[in-house]
Amino acid sequence: MAPVFGATFSPFTMKKQLIISALALVSVVFGCKKDETEQGPSYEFRKPENFPEPTYTFDNNPVTEAGFKLGKKLFFDPILSVDNTVSCNNCHNQSLAFADLPLHAFSKGVMDRQGTRNAPQLVNLAFMKEFFWDGGVTHLDFVPLTAIESEVEMDEEIENVISKLNNHADYPALFKAAFGTDEINTPLMLHALSQFTNLMVSNNAPYDKYLRGETALSEQELEGQRLFEQKCQSCHSGILFTDESYRNNGIDSVFTDIGRARITAFDGDIGKFRVPSLRNVGITRPYMHNAKFATLEEVLDHYSDGIIESPSLDPSLKNGIPMTAEEKAAIIAFLKTLTDKEFTQDERFFKG
Amino acid sequence: MKKILVLTTVLCSIALLSSCKKDEEKATFGTLALEFDNKIGDQELTLADATSTDFKYTNSHNQNFNVSLLGYYITNVKLEGPNGEVFVDPVTTGSAAADVKGIYQVLESDVNSQVITLSNVPSGKYDKVTFTLGIPADIVQEGATGGVLDPAEGAWLWNWDAGYIGFAFEGRSPASPVVATQWNPENSVQIHIGGWKDITDNPMMVNNVKTFTLEFGTSVNVGEKLEPNAHIVMDLLEVIDGHHGSADFTTTNQVHTPAGGTEFAENLHAAFVVDHVHQ
């Protein structure tokens, strides 16, 4: 459905109403069936109740089973890279919440080229306003282009990717099934990948179950939660555990990678990087954009005793964050309640 | 919000127009063509091969140069007339090229792209055109789009600071010290004006998308069986060597960031002039 900006006489509203009635009908039908037959996995995007509204433009690209499965095939297919050796999955591994192996502090691209920033996890992307450590990308659809065209990642031209897909034995039929079109083009390929990544919703960690009253947290985890609220939550806020701001958290005083300033061209942003979500942080080591810390213990030691002064240092970190060893252990215990095994073991994402 | 405002305005004007006209006559429509003619000062512009050493043009720094690529995106086109006539060219996005409407990439290398024919324009008099140069936030934020915005089809998309280049000039000048690389020929000059963000409260976030109005200097009649056009001249020298910024190719020869293009974006309005209209 094409969004309309200017003058419109299109049957847009009518179409929407039709869709709504159709959906209502479908839900009635499903309502009857629910208890009778075992349903397969759902490929519908569902916003968890306590999550913010998604930022993704689902009106343009609703998730369907065929689109999701096509996106999955693309995600696992090295055809996206120049020499057909590197897939998205190479650096975004489901068992690690779609982060890279700890072995690869900086990920390996084609011809063993090394990246320059720590590959992030892929979690709750449908709710994020900006992407990458510098926030340069503002729409999920455009995220894969950066990896495809990066010299140190896939180093491929988008024209070649589209041409390889159009000449492939399987893809034309899969795109036809997902989108009803005969020709594969860039927006359709990106839409398929977005359908796959939009369903990467992590909201079944022990913490979530605790919030829903389905499970209890230990004394130490609860103490960790209290300390987290006091000492960490001003930046790692909300149910996504990030305020999506850009901050210099004192890990350097000389910045070979200027971070957010690359996008804003503002000197005051030199050395600032995106505050990452802490969901699944227990399984996404190493930490920070430059992979400076190997463990959560090192991260908390940094915040308590290792802050490095520089002009753009976040004011809240000037004096570090005082924490005792016992408090750090409790915070780490709490952070580990954000590890969502249902997500990392969700069969919908398996290569198949 | 803007969409709603535009829509309300359009609907209100439709309501007004139709209530006046209802009993008098059936509304009719016609076309108006906008023809873009790129020049360099008062010289005609001819594209050179990317490696050509024939430097026909000269800037105010007395530096010779040539042009191998030139183009720009135009969208949100609006016509207005002296009697309250308003026509807004509808803008739509989508995956298929056919779904992308009201967004135009004018290329010096493609004669067909230099004529934008507006259709379904209500009959009447028009004396000015307003358009946006560059691809603004509301279109970028719809996500991946086809047609002239598909990077595999030649769209100018920056991936690292995702958005479209609104105005692109490439050529060569002996004054440019650039050495040959896999991306650039020797003496390369590339000025790409992009950047569309004012989505945060950061005052430094650069938005180089410009909207401006050009007066026809007269009015043209749009109606059935009429084929009026407005001939718009774009002077490249006004963009790269203009009032708000002038590129000395010895130092300013590779502009590939929003901030780098700001002064040239400020020059854009002055570069476009309606030279004449044909009834």
Contacts between the chains, C-beta under 8 A, distances in Angstrom:
chain1	res1	chain2	res2	distance
A	2	B	92	4.4
A	2	B	93	6.1
A	2	B	94	4.0
A	2	B	99	4.6
A	3	B	92	6.8
A	3	B	93	6.1
A	3	B	142	5.8
A	4	B	90	6.5
A	4	B	91	7.5
A	4	B	92	5.4
A	5	B	3	5.7
A	5	B	6	7.2
A	5	B	76	7.7
A	5	B	90	7.5
A	5	B	91	4.3
A	5	B	92	7.2
A	5	B	102	7.8
A	5	B	138	6.1
A	5	B	139	7.4
A	6	B	6	6.2
A	6	B	10	7.5
A	6	B	76	7.0
A	6	B	88	4.6
A	6	B	89	6.5
A	6	B	90	4.3
A	6	B	91	4.8
A	6	B	102	6.4
A	7	B	6	7.6
A	7	B	7	7.5
A	7	B	10	4.3
A	7	B	88	4.5
A	7	B	90	5.3
A	8	B	7	6.7
A	8	B	10	7.9
A	8	B	90	6.2
A	56	B	143	7.9
A	57	B	141	7.4
A	57	B	142	5.8
A	57	B	143	5.2
A	60	B	93	7.5
A	60	B	94	7.4
A	60	B	142	6.0
A	60	B	143	6.0
A	61	B	143	7.0
A	136	B	160	5.2
A	136	B	161	4.4
A	136	B	162	6.5
A	137	B	159	7.6
A	137	B	160	7.9
A	137	B	161	7.8
A	137	B	162	4.4
A	138	B	140	7.2
A	138	B	141	6.7
A	138	B	162	6.3
A	138	B	197	7.3
A	138	B	199	6.8
A	139	B	140	7.0
A	139	B	141	6.0
A	139	B	142	7.9
A	139	B	143	4.6
A	139	B	144	7.8
A	139	B	162	6.7
A	140	B	143	7.2
A	141	B	143	3.7
A	141	B	144	3.8
A	142	B	143	7.2
A	142	B	144	6.8
A	142	B	157	7.7
A	142	B	159	6.7
A	142	B	162	4.0
A	145	B	151	7.0
A	145	B	157	7.1
A	145	B	159	4.4
A	145	B	162	7.4
A	146	B	159	4.6
A	146	B	160	6.2
A	146	B	162	7.6
A	149	B	159	5.4
A	158	B	151	5.0
A	158	B	152	4.8
A	159	B	151	8.0
A	159	B	152	4.6
A	161	B	152	7.5
A	162	B	152	4.3
A	179	B	95	7.0
A	181	B	95	7.5
A	181	B	96	6.9
A	185	B	95	6.7
A	185	B	96	7.8
A	185	B	97	7.9
A	185	B	146	5.5
A	185	B	150	5.6
A	185	B	152	6.5
A	185	B	153	7.4
A	186	B	144	6.4
A	186	B	146	7.3
A	186	B	150	4.7
A	186	B	151	5.7
A	186	B	152	4.6
A	186	B	153	7.6
A	187	B	94	7.9
A	187	B	95	4.2
A	187	B	143	7.8
A	187	B	144	3.8
A	187	B	145	5.6
A	187	B	146	4.8
A	187	B	150	6.3
A	188	B	95	5.2
A	188	B	146	8.0
A	190	B	143	7.5
A	190	B	144	3.9
A	191	B	95	6.5
A	191	B	143	7.8
A	191	B	144	6.1
A	194	B	143	7.3
A	194	B	144	7.7
A	262	B	160	7.7
A	262	B	161	7.7
A	263	B	161	5.4
A	263	B	205	7.9
A	264	B	202	5.4
A	264	B	204	4.9
A	264	B	205	5.6
A	265	B	204	6.0
A	265	B	206	6.4
A	265	B	257	6.5
A	265	B	258	6.8
A	265	B	259	3.4
A	266	B	202	6.5
A	266	B	203	8.0
A	266	B	204	3.5
A	266	B	205	8.0
A	268	B	204	7.8
A	269	B	202	7.6
A	269	B	204	7.5
